Amino acid sequence: MNNVTLIAALVAGVISLVGILVNYFISKNQIKHKIREVEIKEEELKINQKNLKREIEELKQTQMQSIIEKRLEAYPKLWSIHIRYETNWSYEKKKKDSNWAQKYVKELNDFNVEYGLFFSQDLYAKFFELRRELYLAIDNTKPETLDIPENFITNIRNIVYGTDKNPGLSTIEKDDFGSYLNVVVARRK
């Protein structure tokens, strides 16, 4: 009986060992399969992330195109306000007084209501500076003549057309469309 028990124990041990080995290889195979599934999911996730980034970029491009189209509509109108109240007013030797400043700022305010949303940040900052200077000019009008002090007239012109050190609204408008870039690219040697 001892031999039978010993043989039975050895057979049971071998069967257990075989069972453990089979279980080990099955588990190892299942782990490899799960790892491959995770790798496939990671690949899919990377592809989805790339697609999402591409779609976001396309949306940005579409949005920017819409903004540029609105700027193409708006900026020439803003340009015409400057030409009317700054350049032509000076050429026609019209008096830049409180009346002039009030008309100018009203047109700018009306324009801002419709198109201000589409300004670049640089343009809006300069636009705000121009309106502030026009309001200061109105507030500093000489009551007896309605004349605006010359320093305000100069400041307003410099805000619109800029100085050597400080670009004006007109420069920023052109920069927003890359107008000056084309000049550099097209320069002859």
MDAnalysis code that builds the backbone (N, CA, C; Angstrom):
import MDAnalysis as mda
import numpy as np

u = mda.Universe.empty(567, n_residues=189, atom_resindex=np.repeat(np.arange(189), 3), trajectory=True)
u.add_TopologyAttr("name", ["N", "CA", "C"] * 189)
u.add_TopologyAttr("resid", np.arange(1, 190))
u.add_TopologyAttr("resname", ["MET", "ASN", "ASN", "VAL", "THR", "LEU", "ILE", "ALA", "ALA", "LEU", "VAL", "ALA", "GLY", "VAL", "ILE", "SER", "LEU", "VAL", "GLY", "ILE", "LEU", "VAL", "ASN", "TYR", "PHE", "ILE", "SER", "LYS", "ASN", "GLN", "ILE", "LYS", "HIS", "LYS", "ILE", "ARG", "GLU", "VAL", "GLU", "ILE", "LYS", "GLU", "GLU", "GLU", "LEU", "LYS", "ILE", "ASN", "GLN", "LYS", "ASN", "LEU", "LYS", "ARG", "GLU", "ILE", "GLU", "GLU", "LEU", "LYS", "GLN", "THR", "GLN", "MET", "GLN", "SER", "ILE", "ILE", "GLU", "LYS", "ARG", "LEU", "GLU", "ALA", "TYR", "PRO", "LYS", "LEU", "TRP", "SER", "ILE", "HIS", "ILE", "ARG", "TYR", "GLU", "THR", "ASN", "TRP", "SER", "TYR", "GLU", "LYS", "LYS", "LYS", "LYS", "ASP", "SER", "ASN", "TRP", "ALA", "GLN", "LYS", "TYR", "VAL", "LYS", "GLU", "LEU", "ASN", "ASP", "PHE", "ASN", "VAL", "GLU", "TYR", "GLY", "LEU", "PHE", "PHE", "SER", "GLN", "ASP", "LEU", "TYR", "ALA", "LYS", "PHE", "PHE", "GLU", "LEU", "ARG", "ARG", "GLU", "LEU", "TYR", "LEU", "ALA", "ILE", "ASP", "ASN", "THR", "LYS", "PRO", "GLU", "THR", "LEU", "ASP", "ILE", "PRO", "GLU", "ASN", "PHE", "ILE", "THR", "ASN", "ILE", "ARG", "ASN", "ILE", "VAL", "TYR", "GLY", "THR", "ASP", "LYS", "ASN", "PRO", "GLY", "LEU", "SER", "THR", "ILE", "GLU", "LYS", "ASP", "ASP", "PHE", "GLY", "SER", "TYR", "LEU", "ASN", "VAL", "VAL", "VAL", "ALA", "ARG", "ARG", "LYS"])
u.atoms.positions = np.array([
    [0.788, -1.183, 0.000],
    [0.000, 0.000, 0.000],
    [0.845, 1.268, 0.000],
    [1.960, 1.133, 0.594],
    [2.834, 2.275, 0.618],
    [3.289, 2.633, -0.790],
    [3.547, 1.600, -1.575],
    [3.957, 1.854, -2.955],
    [2.808, 2.441, -3.745],
    [1.630, 1.921, -3.503],
    [0.463, 2.420, -4.223],
    [0.211, 3.873, -3.809],
    [0.323, 4.130, -2.568],
    [0.105, 5.488, -2.080],
    [1.175, 6.407, -2.642],
    [2.371, 5.918, -2.656],
    [3.462, 6.721, -3.176],
    [3.280, 6.969, -4.666],
    [2.899, 5.955, -5.398],
    [2.673, 6.109, -6.836],
    [1.498, 7.055, -7.054],
    [0.450, 6.889, -6.277],
    [-0.720, 7.765, -6.407],
    [-0.327, 9.195, -6.108],
    [0.499, 9.363, -5.099],
    [0.939, 10.706, -4.738],
    [1.811, 11.285, -5.843],
    [2.695, 10.468, -6.412],
    [3.546, 10.931, -7.499],
    [2.705, 11.276, -8.726],
    [1.737, 10.425, -9.052],
    [0.857, 10.696, -10.198],
    [0.090, 11.982, -9.936],
    [-0.430, 12.134, -8.723],
    [-1.190, 13.356, -8.387],
    [-0.288, 14.575, -8.479],
    [0.975, 14.389, -8.026],
    [1.930, 15.500, -8.103],
    [2.238, 15.868, -9.531],
    [2.441, 14.832, -10.381],
    [2.728, 15.085, -11.796],
    [1.522, 15.746, -12.447],
    [0.324, 15.249, -12.132],
    [-0.894, 15.848, -12.709],
    [-1.029, 17.290, -12.243],
    [-0.746, 17.533, -10.970],
    [-0.809, 18.908, -10.461],
    [0.218, 19.791, -11.154],
    [1.434, 19.226, -11.324],
    [2.486, 19.968, -11.997],
    [2.101, 20.257, -13.439],
    [1.569, 19.271, -14.130],
    [1.109, 19.477, -15.497],
    [-0.003, 20.532, -15.504],
    [-0.914, 20.423, -14.543],
    [-2.005, 21.404, -14.448],
    [-1.468, 22.812, -14.218],
    [-0.482, 22.920, -13.345],
    [0.144, 24.231, -13.075],
    [0.817, 24.745, -14.338],
    [1.564, 23.879, -15.021],
    [2.244, 24.301, -16.256],
    [1.246, 24.707, -17.335],
    [0.195, 23.891, -17.489],
    [-0.832, 24.227, -18.480],
    [-1.471, 25.562, -18.103],
    [-1.804, 25.724, -16.844],
    [-2.420, 26.961, -16.359],
    [-1.465, 28.145, -16.572],
    [-0.165, 27.920, -16.318],
    [0.833, 28.961, -16.526],
    [0.874, 29.393, -17.986],
    [0.934, 28.444, -18.887],
    [1.008, 28.775, -20.305],
    [-0.284, 29.406, -20.812],
    [-1.413, 28.929, -20.306],
    [-2.694, 29.548, -20.687],
    [-2.739, 30.990, -20.185],
    [-2.353, 31.207, -18.923],
    [-2.348, 32.568, -18.344],
    [-1.383, 33.468, -19.104],
    [-0.187, 32.917, -19.415],
    [0.811, 33.690, -20.164],
    [0.249, 34.091, -21.525],
    [-0.429, 33.186, -22.186],
    [-1.026, 33.455, -23.482],
    [-2.130, 34.509, -23.355],
    [-2.942, 34.378, -22.299],
    [-4.018, 35.358, -22.086],
    [-3.436, 36.746, -21.820],
    [-2.351, 36.796, -21.036],
    [-1.701, 38.089, -20.761],
    [-1.155, 38.693, -22.051],
    [-0.502, 37.872, -22.885],
    [-0.002, 38.359, -24.181],
    [-1.153, 38.905, -25.023],
    [-2.265, 38.169, -25.013],
    [-3.438, 38.596, -25.779],
    [-3.976, 39.930, -25.244],
    [-4.044, 40.052, -23.896],
    [-4.535, 41.304, -23.292],
    [-3.574, 42.449, -23.586],
    [-2.272, 42.174, -23.521],
    [-1.281, 43.204, -23.844],
    [-1.456, 43.652, -25.287],
    [-1.658, 42.737, -26.188],
    [-1.862, 43.081, -27.601],
    [-3.133, 43.909, -27.765],
    [-4.195, 43.532, -27.033],
    [-5.436, 44.321, -27.075],
    [-5.180, 45.742, -26.604],
    [-4.414, 45.891, -25.519],
    [-4.084, 47.230, -25.006],
    [-3.256, 47.993, -26.039],
    [-2.297, 47.333, -26.660],
    [-1.481, 47.989, -27.688],
    [-2.342, 48.446, -28.857],
    [-3.280, 47.601, -29.256],
    [-4.193, 47.965, -30.344],
    [-5.033, 49.171, -29.933],
    [-5.532, 49.183, -28.681],
    [-6.338, 50.310, -28.185],
    [-5.486, 51.578, -28.148],
    [-4.212, 51.434, -27.740],
    [-3.312, 52.597, -27.734],
    [-3.116, 53.128, -29.142],
    [-2.928, 52.250, -30.098],
    [-2.781, 52.654, -31.505],
    [-4.035, 53.391, -31.980],
    [-5.188, 52.823, -31.669],
    [-6.456, 53.450, -32.047],
    [-6.586, 54.815, -31.384],
    [-6.184, 54.903, -30.110],
    [-6.252, 56.169, -29.390],
    [-5.339, 57.201, -30.043],
    [-4.128, 56.788, -30.426],
    [-3.203, 57.709, -31.099],
    [-3.789, 58.186, -32.421],
    [-4.381, 57.277, -33.156],
    [-5.006, 57.644, -34.432],
    [-6.159, 58.616, -34.185],
    [-6.974, 58.316, -33.170],
    [-8.095, 59.205, -32.840],
    [-7.602, 60.571, -32.395],
    [-6.508, 60.604, -31.612],
    [-5.942, 61.882, -31.192],
    [-5.440, 62.676, -32.399],
    [-4.767, 62.005, -33.317],
    [-4.292, 62.688, -34.526],
    [-5.466, 63.227, -35.336],
    [-6.505, 62.413, -35.478],
    [-7.690, 62.855, -36.225],
    [-8.345, 64.042, -35.528],
    [-8.428, 63.972, -34.197],
    [-9.030, 65.065, -33.438],
    [-8.207, 66.346, -33.591],
    [-6.886, 66.220, -33.487],
    [-6.020, 67.394, -33.674],
    [-6.197, 67.968, -35.073],
    [-6.283, 67.109, -36.082],
    [-6.476, 67.567, -37.460],
    [-7.810, 68.287, -37.605],
    [-8.870, 67.702, -37.005],
    [-10.189, 68.330, -37.081],
    [-10.207, 69.676, -36.356],
    [-9.537, 69.749, -35.207],
    [-9.461, 71.020, -34.478],
    [-8.723, 72.048, -35.320],
    [-7.637, 71.636, -35.951],
    [-6.877, 72.551, -36.805],
    [-7.723, 73.014, -37.990],
    [-8.496, 72.107, -38.577],
    [-9.384, 72.488, -39.678],
    [-10.436, 73.485, -39.203],
    [-10.966, 73.271, -38.003],
    [-11.947, 74.215, -37.451],
    [-11.309, 75.582, -37.220],
    [-10.083, 75.587, -36.697],
    [-9.373, 76.858, -36.495],
    [-9.171, 77.569, -37.821],
    [-8.774, 76.802, -38.847],
    [-8.548, 77.395, -40.166],
    [-9.850, 77.966, -40.739],
    [-10.927, 77.219, -40.560],
    [-12.232, 77.686, -41.044],
    [-12.641, 78.953, -40.300],
    [-12.444, 78.945, -38.987],
    [-12.786, 80.128, -38.191],
    [-11.927, 81.312, -38.603],
    [-10.622, 81.073, -38.785],
    [-9.734, 82.158, -39.185],
    [-10.105, 82.680, -40.565],
    [-10.496, 81.796, -41.449],
    [-10.923, 82.222, -42.780],
    [-12.150, 83.127, -42.680],
    [-13.071, 82.771, -41.807],
    [-14.272, 83.594, -41.606],
    [-13.900, 84.957, -41.038],
    [-12.950, 84.959, -40.107],
    [-12.508, 86.228, -39.519],
    [-11.835, 87.088, -40.578],
    [-10.999, 86.473, -41.393],
    [-10.318, 87.230, -42.450],
    [-11.330, 87.796, -43.439],
    [-12.347, 87.021, -43.767],
    [-13.389, 87.517, -44.674],
    [-14.091, 88.726, -44.060],
    [-14.367, 88.676, -42.746],
    [-15.013, 89.822, -42.090],
    [-14.063, 91.014, -42.051],
    [-12.776, 90.744, -41.844],
    [-11.808, 91.843, -41.852],
    [-11.716, 92.458, -43.236],
    [-11.797, 91.613, -44.278],
    [-11.772, 92.137, -45.642],
    [-12.960, 93.057, -45.894],
    [-14.044, 92.790, -45.220],
    [-15.224, 93.647, -45.319],
    [-15.069, 94.886, -44.437],
    [-14.519, 94.698, -43.228],
    [-14.498, 95.768, -42.239],
    [-13.357, 96.768, -42.422],
    [-12.148, 96.281, -42.616],
    [-10.990, 97.166, -42.600],
    [-11.042, 98.267, -43.658],
    [-11.508, 97.974, -44.869],
    [-11.622, 99.082, -45.825],
    [-12.597, 100.176, -45.349],
    [-13.627, 99.779, -44.633],
    [-14.564, 100.769, -44.091],
    [-13.882, 101.607, -43.011],
    [-13.086, 100.959, -42.175],
    [-12.340, 101.697, -41.152],
    [-11.334, 102.628, -41.822],
    [-10.688, 102.107, -42.845],
    [-9.726, 102.909, -43.607],
    [-10.406, 104.161, -44.166],
    [-11.605, 104.001, -44.684],
    [-12.306, 105.157, -45.263],
    [-12.656, 106.194, -44.201],
    [-12.927, 105.753, -42.974],
    [-13.198, 106.713, -41.888],
    [-11.939, 107.549, -41.643],
    [-10.787, 106.903, -41.592],
    [-9.528, 107.643, -41.379],
    [-9.259, 108.602, -42.532],
    [-9.460, 108.131, -43.734],
    [-9.212, 108.990, -44.898],
    [-10.126, 110.212, -44.850],
    [-11.402, 109.973, -44.535],
    [-12.375, 111.063, -44.496],
    [-12.042, 112.089, -43.410],
    [-11.757, 111.618, -42.193],
    [-11.594, 112.536, -41.062],
    [-10.159, 112.959, -40.792],
    [-9.220, 112.288, -41.376],
    [-7.837, 112.651, -41.126],
    [-7.200, 113.207, -42.403],
    [-6.975, 112.378, -43.382],
    [-6.260, 112.807, -44.580],
    [-7.031, 113.853, -45.384],
    [-8.239, 113.504, -45.819],
    [-8.995, 114.441, -46.659],
    [-9.347, 115.715, -45.903],
    [-9.648, 115.585, -44.628],
    [-9.989, 116.762, -43.817],
    [-8.809, 117.734, -43.828],
    [-7.611, 117.190, -43.710],
    [-6.417, 118.042, -43.725],
    [-6.190, 118.637, -45.110],
    [-6.311, 117.808, -46.166],
    [-6.114, 118.310, -47.531],
    [-7.117, 119.405, -47.879],
    [-8.321, 119.249, -47.398],
    [-9.371, 120.230, -47.687],
    [-9.297, 121.438, -46.754],
    [-8.307, 121.433, -45.879],
    [-8.054, 122.522, -44.936],
    [-9.287, 122.855, -44.091],
    [-10.019, 121.816, -43.737],
    [-11.164, 121.990, -42.848],
    [-10.661, 122.075, -41.414],
    [-11.403, 122.778, -40.621],
    [-11.025, 123.001, -39.226],
    [-11.272, 121.744, -38.397],
    [-10.258, 121.326, -37.659],
    [-10.400, 120.191, -36.753],
    [-10.792, 120.745, -35.380],
    [-12.100, 120.775, -35.194],
    [-12.627, 121.321, -33.949],
    [-13.474, 120.265, -33.235],
    [-14.232, 120.694, -32.257],
    [-15.061, 119.767, -31.473],
    [-16.059, 119.030, -32.365],
    [-16.609, 119.721, -33.334],
    [-17.547, 119.112, -34.283],
    [-16.900, 117.951, -35.024],
    [-15.703, 118.221, -35.538],
    [-14.930, 117.200, -36.250],
    [-14.699, 115.988, -35.362],
    [-14.219, 116.212, -34.144],
    [-13.903, 115.116, -33.223],
    [-15.160, 114.326, -32.857],
    [-16.272, 114.997, -32.676],
    [-17.520, 114.303, -32.324],
    [-18.010, 113.429, -33.489],
    [-17.924, 113.948, -34.706],
    [-18.328, 113.160, -35.875],
    [-17.402, 111.951, -36.049],
    [-16.121, 112.208, -35.894],
    [-15.116, 111.158, -36.055],
    [-15.358, 110.029, -35.046],
    [-15.495, 110.389, -33.776],
    [-15.667, 109.363, -32.744],
    [-17.012, 108.658, -32.892],
    [-18.030, 109.346, -33.364],
    [-19.334, 108.688, -33.567],
    [-19.224, 107.627, -34.657],
    [-18.556, 107.980, -35.752],
    [-18.386, 106.982, -36.825],
    [-17.563, 105.792, -36.341],
    [-16.532, 106.067, -35.551],
    [-15.723, 104.970, -35.011],
    [-16.560, 104.080, -34.085],
    [-17.380, 104.705, -33.240],
    [-18.223, 103.922, -32.319],
    [-19.248, 103.085, -33.079],
    [-19.874, 103.675, -34.084],
    [-20.839, 102.916, -34.897],
    [-20.149, 101.746, -35.600],
    [-18.963, 102.019, -36.110],
    [-18.189, 100.982, -36.778],
    [-17.828, 99.864, -35.803],
    [-17.419, 100.233, -34.602],
    [-17.012, 99.254, -33.589],
    [-18.159, 98.321, -33.213],
    [-19.372, 98.845, -33.146],
    [-20.529, 98.013, -32.804],
    [-20.686, 96.878, -33.810],
    [-20.466, 97.183, -35.068],
    [-20.674, 96.179, -36.109],
    [-19.454, 95.281, -36.344],
    [-18.257, 95.848, -36.231],
    [-17.077, 95.103, -36.664],
    [-15.997, 94.896, -35.602],
    [-16.126, 95.491, -34.439],
    [-15.074, 95.417, -33.425],
    [-14.674, 94.012, -33.038],
    [-15.604, 93.101, -33.095],
    [-15.354, 91.718, -32.732],
    [-14.279, 91.069, -33.611],
    [-14.096, 91.578, -34.807],
    [-13.196, 90.956, -35.767],
    [-11.812, 91.604, -35.798],
    [-11.580, 92.588, -34.937],
    [-10.276, 93.251, -34.880],
    [-9.232, 92.304, -34.303],
    [-8.019, 92.460, -34.764],
    [-6.904, 91.802, -34.065],
    [-6.714, 92.549, -32.751],
    [-6.011, 91.947, -31.810],
    [-5.802, 92.595, -30.511],
    [-5.013, 93.886, -30.674],
    [-3.987, 93.873, -31.534],
    [-3.197, 95.088, -31.760],
    [-4.053, 96.209, -32.336],
    [-4.894, 95.869, -33.295],
    [-5.750, 96.891, -33.896],
    [-6.728, 97.438, -32.859],
    [-7.314, 96.557, -32.063],
    [-8.285, 97.033, -31.073],
    [-7.620, 97.960, -30.057],
    [-6.411, 97.630, -29.637],
    [-5.716, 98.484, -28.667],
    [-5.489, 99.878, -29.261],
    [-5.064, 99.929, -30.513],
    [-4.817, 101.227, -31.159],
    [-6.131, 101.962, -31.421],
    [-7.159, 101.229, -31.790],
    [-8.497, 101.798, -32.004],
    [-9.001, 102.426, -30.705],
    [-8.834, 101.715, -29.596],
    [-9.243, 102.221, -28.286],
    [-8.466, 103.494, -27.952],
    [-7.170, 103.488, -28.252],
    [-6.333, 104.658, -28.002],
    [-6.838, 105.864, -28.806],
    [-7.223, 105.639, -30.063],
    [-7.739, 106.724, -30.902],
    [-9.025, 107.293, -30.324],
    [-9.948, 106.425, -29.951],
    [-11.216, 106.921, -29.375],
    [-10.972, 107.689, -28.075],
    [-10.073, 107.166, -27.242],
    [-9.762, 107.860, -25.986],
    [-9.211, 109.254, -26.270],
    [-8.329, 109.359, -27.245],
    [-7.733, 110.651, -27.580],
    [-8.781, 111.609, -28.156],
    [-9.706, 111.087, -28.949],
    [-10.777, 111.941, -29.475],
    [-11.665, 112.456, -28.342],
    [-11.987, 111.603, -27.392],
    [-12.792, 112.052, -26.245],
    [-12.036, 113.087, -25.408],
    [-10.739, 112.884, -25.221],
    [-9.936, 113.879, -24.501],
    [-9.918, 115.207, -25.268],
    [-9.815, 115.120, -26.582],
    [-9.832, 116.333, -27.405],
    [-11.155, 117.073, -27.245],
    [-12.248, 116.332, -27.251],
    [-13.573, 116.951, -27.073],
    [-13.652, 117.610, -25.705],
    [-13.172, 116.891, -24.682],
    [-13.220, 117.431, -23.311],
    [-12.333, 118.652, -23.140],
    [-11.294, 118.771, -23.956],
    [-10.360, 119.902, -23.833],
    [-10.599, 120.989, -24.883],
    [-11.760, 120.938, -25.514],
    [-12.115, 121.952, -26.501],
    [-12.197, 123.313, -25.825],
    [-11.690, 124.323, -26.530],
    [-11.768, 125.697, -26.014],
    [-13.213, 126.165, -26.176],
    [-13.878, 126.469, -25.082],
    [-15.318, 126.780, -25.147],
    [-15.663, 127.951, -26.070],
    [-14.817, 128.949, -26.123],
    [-15.142, 130.138, -26.914],
    [-15.028, 129.902, -28.413],
    [-14.149, 128.979, -28.852],
    [-13.939, 128.769, -30.292],
    [-14.256, 127.350, -30.753],
    [-14.444, 126.449, -29.833],
    [-14.623, 125.013, -30.103],
    [-13.385, 124.389, -30.746],
    [-12.253, 125.115, -30.699],
    [-10.999, 124.586, -31.243],
    [-10.429, 123.522, -30.304],
    [-9.768, 122.588, -30.928],
    [-9.087, 121.536, -30.175],
    [-7.612, 121.924, -30.106],
    [-7.007, 121.806, -28.925],
    [-5.576, 122.117, -28.829],
    [-4.760, 121.274, -29.815],
    [-3.747, 121.895, -30.386],
    [-2.942, 121.286, -31.453],
    [-2.322, 119.951, -31.037],
    [-1.930, 119.821, -29.774],
    [-1.282, 118.572, -29.353],
    [-2.238, 117.381, -29.498],
    [-3.546, 117.586, -29.321],
    [-4.510, 116.497, -29.498],
    [-4.636, 116.131, -30.980],
    [-4.640, 117.150, -31.831],
    [-4.732, 116.907, -33.274],
    [-3.520, 116.101, -33.751],
    [-2.332, 116.469, -33.264],
    [-1.109, 115.744, -33.608],
    [-1.155, 114.315, -33.082],
    [-1.579, 114.151, -31.833],
    [-1.671, 112.804, -31.237],
    [-2.633, 111.919, -32.030],
    [-3.765, 112.481, -32.423],
    [-4.762, 111.711, -33.178],
    [-4.178, 111.269, -34.517],
    [-3.515, 112.176, -35.206],
    [-2.900, 111.827, -36.492],
    [-1.829, 110.743, -36.313],
    [-1.025, 110.863, -35.259],
    [0.021, 109.868, -34.996],
    [-0.569, 108.508, -34.637],
    [-1.687, 108.505, -33.960],
    [-2.344, 107.231, -33.636],
    [-2.838, 106.572, -34.924],
    [-3.363, 107.351, -35.823],
    [-3.894, 106.803, -37.080],
    [-2.770, 106.366, -38.010],
    [-1.778, 107.218, -38.228],
    [-0.748, 106.937, -39.222],
    [0.591, 106.502, -38.639],
    [0.738, 106.624, -37.328],
    [1.943, 106.152, -36.669],
    [3.090, 107.143, -36.741],
    [4.168, 106.742, -36.088],
    [5.421, 107.504, -36.090],
    [6.530, 106.512, -36.426],
    [7.755, 107.007, -36.476],
    [8.883, 106.111, -36.775],
    [8.991, 104.983, -35.742],
    [8.638, 105.274, -34.503],
    [8.821, 104.296, -33.424],
    [7.537, 103.569, -33.048],
    [6.405, 104.046, -33.508],
    [5.126, 103.505, -33.050],
    [4.169, 103.371, -34.238],
    [3.855, 102.141, -34.653],
    [2.951, 101.984, -35.805],
    [1.546, 102.497, -35.480],
    [0.892, 103.003, -36.493],
    [-0.460, 103.509, -36.326],
    [-1.500, 102.486, -36.752],
    [-2.748, 102.888, -36.621],
    [-3.856, 102.024, -37.028],
    [-3.707, 101.566, -38.471],
    [-3.322, 102.479, -39.333],
    [-3.215, 102.128, -40.754],
    [-2.183, 101.028, -40.974],
    [-1.067, 101.080, -40.271],
    [-0.030, 100.054, -40.392],
    [-0.535, 98.718, -39.874],
    [-1.230, 98.756, -38.744],
    [-1.742, 97.517, -38.154],
    [-2.782, 96.887, -39.075],
    [-3.628, 97.706, -39.669],
    [-4.617, 97.169, -40.617],
    [-3.907, 96.436, -41.756],
    [-2.884, 97.051, -42.305],
    [-2.147, 96.431, -43.402],
    [-1.417, 95.180, -42.932],
    [-0.829, 95.246, -41.746],
    [-0.128, 94.072, -41.206],
    [-1.073, 92.889, -41.027],
    [-2.300, 93.157, -40.606],
    [-3.266, 92.076, -40.402],
    [-3.553, 91.320, -41.702],
    [-3.314, 91.952, -42.825],
    [-3.499, 91.287, -44.117],
    [-2.173, 90.869, -44.744],
    [-1.068, 91.175, -44.073],
    [0.239, 90.799, -44.602],
    [0.689, 91.686, -45.744],
    [0.121, 92.892, -45.870],
    [0.472, 93.770, -46.992],
    [1.950, 94.078, -47.043],
    [2.550, 94.354, -45.889],
    [3.962, 94.709, -45.898],
    [4.839, 93.495, -46.146],
    [4.386, 92.319, -45.783],
    [5.135, 91.093, -46.051],
    [5.304, 90.903, -47.558],
    [4.256, 91.169, -48.321],
    [4.328, 91.001, -49.771],
    [5.356, 91.946, -50.383],
    [5.481, 93.129, -49.814],
    [6.465, 94.087, -50.339],
    [7.860, 93.534, -50.138],
    [8.114, 92.951, -48.977],
    [9.428, 92.396, -48.695],
    [9.705, 91.218, -49.623],
    [8.737, 90.351, -49.825],
    [8.920, 89.186, -50.671],
    [9.136, 89.604, -52.127],
    [8.453, 90.650, -52.566],
    [8.497, 91.061, -53.970],
    [9.657, 92.038, -54.260],
    [10.452, 92.366, -53.249],
    [11.514, 93.344, -53.434],
    [12.477, 92.894, -54.538],
    [12.853, 93.831, -55.368],
    [13.788, 93.526, -56.460],
    [15.216, 93.673, -55.943],
    [16.100, 92.934, -56.549],
    [17.507, 92.996, -56.134],
    [18.284, 93.956, -56.968],
])
